[in-house]
Amino acid sequence: MNVNGTVSAGFEPVQDAFVRNFATGGERGAAVTVYRDGRRVVDLWAGTRDVDGDAPWEHGTAQIVRSATKGVAAAVLLMLAERGELDLDAPVGEYWPEYKTAGKERTLVRHVLAHRAGVPVLDRPLTPAQAADPALGAAAVAAQAPVWEPGTDHGYHAQTYSWLTGELVRRVSGRPIGEWVASEIAGPAGLDLWLGLPEAEAQAGRVGRVGRIPTPDEPSGPGSGLRTRPKRSVAAAYADPESLTSRAFAAITPLPDENDPAYRAAALPASNGIATADGLARFYASLIGQVDGGTRLFSPETVESARREESAGPDRVLVIGTRFGAGYMLHGTAAPLLTPGSFGHPGRGGALGFADPESGIAFGYVTNGFRKSVTADARAQALVRAVRASLPGT
């Protein structure tokens, strides 16, 4: 395998882990980027651009990152709050009056960010075409009765997070969330990251085709943060079409074709952001500091808000213990990051982005091959462990 890119002295373990992902982990095409204190220290790519092709992955190849997009959506709400345009402790209905129905009147913006809103499912799922219409999605989630009292418990809003966050941004700012990301985040921070892929980027051929790949035998045990086989309760939840787990992921039915240009052009902040590894890592680096003298996106106070624990314990959707801050997954057994102070978000079956303020590390990993894992992909975790090994004392 011909691995391209650069690694700064001391971060060679990351390159070794990246090579092993191809040699023994079944990787088809991927990239990983790491920043430390605003300086790029790892920038690697290898394999093929398309999961089912032979064109080489190039510097600047981008991929869909699934739920890693949620971290970008959360940043929009937190930046609006930092600017005084949005109150995280205000009822959602204060900005979105139609939401005040069916027992959701006391739902706070903070509940939406921390997966406590109680609406992870839709009684009437949307088709992919309907889901791509932000007005239809917002109307569906506004009409939905909660499955638990908002604010009293938490469960992963796998798909409905799109319309909850997207409509809040539109109501507060007057702009679609994809446009807000482009003008206020991606542009100022210099990111190759899109929520709603522009036609010019689609035509440029930079975005690879994604797909499912098999999971090889992978190590588990102390320090791995992974299980080769899920708990029986987790497997049963995914197998039962009536469970909250299945219904949450089936809020869009049938599942969208992630290689469909129409799907990629839509802005679904729960699931269809597209980024390079550098774009994802640079996004998190820009949350916690300046990169190349550019824009810092979060104040120190907002960083603390992002990673302050809001939800913890058994997740009513994922059926495992999860931890969330204000829109971000926090380090834990279900989603191991670098240190207890890290915050970020995985994409189901592959991608991962996070920041660790104490070490100054920002991390981005993207792939064209998705696996069955939900919160902790083995390939990403191998890279995270290698970053940890590169930082004495971490």
PyMOL commands that set and color helices and strands:
alter all, ss='L'
color gray80, all
select helices_A, chain A and resi 12-23+66-82+92-95+97-99+109-113+128-131+134-143+161-173+177-189+199-204+232-239+244-249+261-265+277-288+300-307+378-389
alter helices_A, ss='H'
color red, helices_A
select strands_A, chain A and resi 4-7+29-36+39-47+63-64+193-194+211-212+274-275+311-314+321-324+329-330+343-346+352-356+361-367+369-370
alter strands_A, ss='S'
color yellow, strands_A
deselect
rebuild
show_as cartoon
